[in-house]
Amino acid sequence: MAASGYGWIFLTFACLAAVTLTSCHRAGDTAEISVQQEITPLPAKAGPAILLLTLTGADAKPITHASITLEANMTHPGMSPVFGDAKEVEPGRYQARLNFTMG
């Protein structure tokens, strides 16, 4: 059950990355972005976690210099969101550290 709750986190990351990257384009421009994610530890549990995102364009080339802010949410009442910024660790690969409050 915990893994499925955090599955929504990955979808949120992908959407945030896509919105952040496509918002930098002029009106009429389109962008195709592929987002792959990894999380350690797996399965996710309460406590510290490392997320690694790989962003590539339609041409399969890494997307560099992106600004990525992550928000992890659980739907349970009283749970506060967890935020983190992903930093580029190599071209097209971004790493973030989050501290999950629930397993």
N, C-alpha and C positions, 0 to 999 in steps of 0.2 A: 504494500500500500504506500509506503514512504517513497519508493522509487517512482511510482506513478505521479505522486504529488510534485516531485521535482522535475518530472518530464515537462511540465508546463513552464518551468524555469527556462529550459533550453529553447522552447518556442518563443518565450519572451526575449531571450538574448538574440535570437535570429531576427525577430521583428525590430528590436531596437537597433541592431547593426544595420539592417536594411534601411530603416527610416533615417538614421544618422547619415549614412552614405549617400542615399538618393536625395536627401534634402540639400546636398551641396551642389546639385546640378541645376542648370537653368531650366526654365519651364520648357516643356517639349522634349527634353532629353530623357532617355530611359536608361536604366542600368539593370543588368542581370547580375545578381550576387549569389554566390554559393557560400554557405556557412556550415562548417563542420565543427563539432564541439567534442571535447573530452573533459571528464571530471575525475578528480582524484580526491578522496577515495571513491571507489565504485563498488557497491552501490553507495550513493550519497547518504550521509548520516549527520547527526547534530555535531557541530564543531567546525573546525577549519577545513576548507576545501579549496582546491586550486582548479580553476577553469581555464582551458586552453581553447581558443577559437581560431580557426583558419578561414580566412576570407579570400576568395578568388572571384575574378570577373568572368564574363562570358568567354573570354579568350583563354581561360584557365591560368592566367597570370595572377600573382599575389596582389591583393589590394593593400597598399602601404599608406602610412600616415593617417589612419582612421582614428577618429575620436569615439571611443566606446565606453558608455556608462551602463552598468548592469544593475538590475533591480530584481531581487528574488522575493517572491511572495508566497505565503501559504494562505489558504482560504479560511482557516479556522479563526473564529472571533478572538480578538485580543492579540493576534500575532502582528508584530511590526515588520515592515519590509526591511530587507538587508540590501545595502548598496555597495558598489565597488566600481572602480575604474580599471579597465583593461589597458595594459601597456604593451606596446609592440616589442617582442623579444627577438624576432627575426622577421624578414620581409613577409608580410601577410599573416603572421602568427601573433596572437595577442593573448596575454596571460593576466588573469585576475585572481585575487585571493578574497574569499568571502568566508564569513563565519555563520553557518547555518544555525538557527536557534531551535530547530526541531528536526528529528530524524524521519 
